[in-house]
Amino acid sequence: MYPNPFEYHRAGSVEEAISLLQELGEDAKLIAGGHSLLPTMKLRLANPAHLIDITGIAGLDHVTDKGDYIEIGALTRHVTLLKDPIIAAKAPLLALIANEVGDRQIRARGTIGGVVAHADPAADYPAGLVALEAEVVTLGPGGETVTPIDDFLISIYTTTLGPDEVVTAVRVPVQPEGTGVAYEKLANQASGYAIIGVAAVVSPGAVKIGLTGLSDRAFRAREAEMSLAGATLDLASIKAATRGITAGVEVYGDIHASEAYRRRVADGLAARAVAKAAGLS
């Protein structure tokens, strides 16, 4: 299916993109890799009258070590995160997740900023970003804003991003020495999206678990985290803590997996992810 007609604009700077968003209003959408937006346009689920291409904006494609955190420009592509030495050394969970995103074409063109801004509840990165306690940097007419990812993601395709704001970067705190990470996923074989995805970050005295594909947004499994915090981790304690990991969460069912199946598989993937991050498997 073809999308509805639209007018194409190319922004040369973030400021120009913001100006175009203000001028064109709610009928305008930003586009970078396009692997999230274009399929919804082809299905007529999104019908913007204007597309603002930001791929030519300089300075938004970078991975920078800032000491306490890694800053990743919004236009950084998945394939870059898969191969970047800073990511490999200080944020390896993102490399693991990048390897699970879509196919080669999507990894070559898709951007982390696009994933975050689009807020697809079945996207892979949000599981890792909530577990890593990442922050989203945005720029708008009022200046720069830095928002914790937990607060930035509101619901399906919904974030705190204003209609005239642009995601410019994602910041990921550097984890303590001795931290282990893992990402486990049950993928939709047609699209590569996560039916269930679980990211685990195990550092001395703390465990953080992020889940995606289950509800209207990625979320932390805080009860399981608290039960594992400071504990001597073994397979039995991990399985006990992750059993019923989606309790209290509104989990949806669809043609790909029922609610009950998602809950059951989430338990197993969470146990596997934490055990792998802890070096037990």
C-alpha positions in Angstrom: 0.0 0.0 0.0 1.2 3.5 -0.8 1.1 6.4 1.8 -1.0 9.4 1.3 0.7 12.3 -0.5 3.0 14.5 1.5 5.4 17.4 1.1 9.1 16.8 1.7 11.4 19.2 3.6 15.1 18.8 4.4 16.4 20.5 7.5 20.0 21.6 7.7 20.1 22.1 11.4 18.2 21.3 14.6 17.0 24.9 14.8 15.7 24.7 11.3 13.8 21.5 12.1 12.3 23.1 15.1 11.3 26.1 13.0 9.6 23.9 10.4 7.8 22.0 13.1 6.5 25.3 14.5 5.5 26.5 11.0 3.8 23.3 9.8 2.2 22.3 13.0 0.7 18.9 13.8 0.6 17.9 10.2 4.4 17.5 10.2 6.6 14.6 11.2 10.4 14.2 11.5 12.0 11.4 9.6 15.5 9.9 9.8 15.9 6.2 9.1 12.2 6.0 8.5 11.9 2.3 9.4 9.3 3.1 12.1 7.3 5.9 10.4 7.1 4.8 6.8 5.4 1.4 7.5 2.7 3.1 9.5 2.3 5.6 6.7 1.9 2.8 4.2 -0.8 1.3 6.3 -2.4 4.7 6.6 -2.1 4.6 10.4 -0.1 7.8 10.2 -0.8 10.5 7.5 1.5 13.5 7.9 1.1 16.1 5.3 4.8 17.1 5.7 7.9 15.1 6.3 11.0 16.9 7.7 14.2 15.0 6.9 16.8 15.5 9.6 19.4 13.0 8.3 21.7 15.7 7.0 22.0 17.6 10.3 25.7 17.5 11.4 26.6 16.6 15.0 23.8 14.2 15.7 25.7 11.1 14.7 28.2 10.3 17.4 29.2 8.2 20.4 31.0 10.3 23.0 32.5 9.2 26.3 31.6 12.0 28.8 33.2 10.3 31.8 30.2 9.4 33.9 28.0 8.7 30.9 28.1 7.9 27.2 26.3 10.3 25.0 24.8 8.8 21.8 23.6 11.2 19.1 20.1 10.8 18.0 21.1 10.0 14.4 23.5 7.2 15.4 22.6 4.1 13.5 22.1 0.6 15.0 25.1 -0.7 13.0 27.3 1.9 14.7 26.2 0.8 18.2 26.9 -2.8 17.2 30.5 -2.0 16.3 31.6 1.1 18.3 34.5 0.5 20.7 33.2 2.9 23.3 29.8 1.1 23.4 31.6 -2.3 23.5 33.7 -1.2 26.5 31.2 0.9 28.5 27.7 0.2 27.3 27.8 -3.4 25.9 24.1 -4.0 26.5 23.3 -1.6 23.7 25.6 -3.6 21.3 23.8 -6.8 22.2 20.4 -5.1 21.6 21.6 -3.5 18.3 22.4 -7.0 17.0 18.8 -8.0 17.6 17.2 -5.1 15.8 15.4 -6.0 12.6 17.7 -7.1 9.7 20.8 -5.7 8.1 19.0 -3.1 6.1 17.2 -1.8 9.2 20.4 -1.9 11.3 22.2 0.1 8.5 19.6 2.9 8.3 17.6 2.9 11.6 18.6 5.3 14.4 18.4 5.2 18.1 16.8 8.6 18.3 14.0 7.4 16.0 13.3 4.4 18.1 13.1 6.5 21.3 10.9 9.2 19.7 8.6 6.7 18.0 8.0 4.8 21.3 6.9 1.5 19.7 6.1 -0.7 22.7 7.6 -3.7 20.9 11.0 -2.0 20.1 14.1 -3.5 21.5 16.2 -0.6 22.9 13.7 0.7 25.5 14.1 -2.5 27.5 17.9 -1.8 27.8 17.5 1.9 28.2 15.1 1.6 31.2 17.4 -1.0 32.8 20.4 1.3 32.2 18.5 4.3 33.6 19.2 6.3 30.4 18.2 9.9 29.8 16.8 11.5 26.7 18.0 14.9 25.5 15.6 17.0 23.6 15.8 20.5 22.1 12.9 22.9 21.5 12.1 26.6 21.5 12.6 26.7 25.3 16.0 25.2 25.2 17.5 21.8 26.0 15.7 19.3 28.3 17.1 16.1 29.8 14.4 13.6 30.8 14.9 10.1 32.4 13.7 7.5 30.0 11.2 6.2 32.5 9.5 9.6 32.5 9.9 10.2 28.7 8.0 7.0 27.7 4.3 7.5 28.4 2.4 4.9 26.4 2.1 3.4 23.0 3.7 5.8 20.5 3.4 8.5 23.1 6.2 10.4 24.9 6.8 13.7 26.6 8.3 15.1 23.4 6.6 18.3 22.4 5.3 18.9 18.9 8.1 21.4 18.2 10.9 19.5 20.0 13.6 17.2 18.6 15.4 14.3 20.3 19.1 15.1 20.0 20.8 12.5 22.1 20.5 9.6 24.5 22.7 9.5 27.6 23.6 6.2 29.2 25.3 6.1 32.7 28.6 4.2 32.8 28.0 1.1 34.9 30.2 0.0 37.9 33.2 -2.3 37.4 32.1 -6.0 37.3 28.7 -5.3 35.8 27.3 -8.0 33.6 24.6 -7.5 31.0 22.3 -9.7 28.8 19.4 -9.3 26.4 16.9 -12.2 25.8 14.2 -11.9 23.2 11.3 -13.8 21.6 11.2 -12.2 18.2 8.3 -11.9 15.7 9.8 -13.9 12.9 8.2 -11.7 10.2 9.2 -8.2 11.5 11.9 -8.9 14.1 10.1 -6.9 16.7 10.1 -8.2 20.2 7.1 -10.2 21.3 8.9 -10.2 24.6 12.3 -8.7 25.2 14.2 -8.7 28.6 17.3 -6.7 29.4 19.3 -7.5 32.6 22.0 -5.4 34.2 23.8 -7.1 37.1 26.2 -5.0 39.1 27.7 -5.6 42.6 24.8 -5.5 45.0 22.1 -4.5 42.4 20.1 -6.1 39.6 18.1 -4.0 37.1 15.6 -5.6 34.7 13.8 -3.9 31.7 11.0 -5.5 29.7 9.5 -4.6 26.3 6.8 -6.1 24.0 4.4 -6.8 26.9 2.6 -3.6 27.6 2.0 -0.1 26.3 5.6 0.8 27.1 8.9 -0.6 28.4 9.1 -1.0 32.1 11.3 -2.0 35.0 10.6 -5.2 37.0 11.2 -3.4 40.3 9.8 -6.1 42.7 12.1 -8.7 41.2 15.0 -6.2 41.3 14.4 -5.6 45.0 14.2 -9.3 45.9 17.6 -9.8 44.2 19.4 -6.7 45.4 22.3 -7.7 47.6 21.5 -11.4 47.4 23.9 -14.2 46.5 22.7 -15.0 43.0 22.1 -18.6 42.0 19.7 -20.1 39.5 17.1 -21.0 42.2 17.0 -17.5 43.7 16.8 -15.9 40.2 13.9 -18.2 39.1 12.0 -17.5 42.3 12.4 -13.7 41.9 11.4 -13.6 38.3 8.4 -15.9 38.6 5.3 -13.8 38.0 7.5 -10.9 36.9 4.6 -9.2 35.1 2.3 -9.3 38.1 0.5 -6.0 38.4 1.2 -5.0 34.8 -1.5 -4.8 32.2 -0.1 -7.2 29.6 -1.8 -7.3 26.2 -2.5 -10.3 23.9 -2.7 -10.2 20.1 -2.5 -12.5 17.1 1.2 -13.2 17.8 0.9 -14.2 21.5 -1.9 -14.3 24.1 -1.6 -12.5 27.4 -1.1 -15.7 29.3 1.7 -16.9 26.9 3.5 -13.5 27.2 3.4 -13.7 30.9 4.7 -17.2 31.0 7.5 -16.6 28.5 8.5 -13.3 30.2 9.2 -15.3 33.4 11.5 -17.7 31.6 13.3 -15.0 29.6 13.8 -12.8 32.6 15.4 -15.7 34.6 17.6 -16.5 31.6 18.7 -12.9 31.1 19.6 -12.3 34.8 21.4 -15.6 35.0 23.4 -14.8 31.9 24.2 -11.3 33.1 25.3 -12.8 36.5 27.7 -15.2 34.6 25.7 -18.3 35.6 24.9 -19.5 32.1 
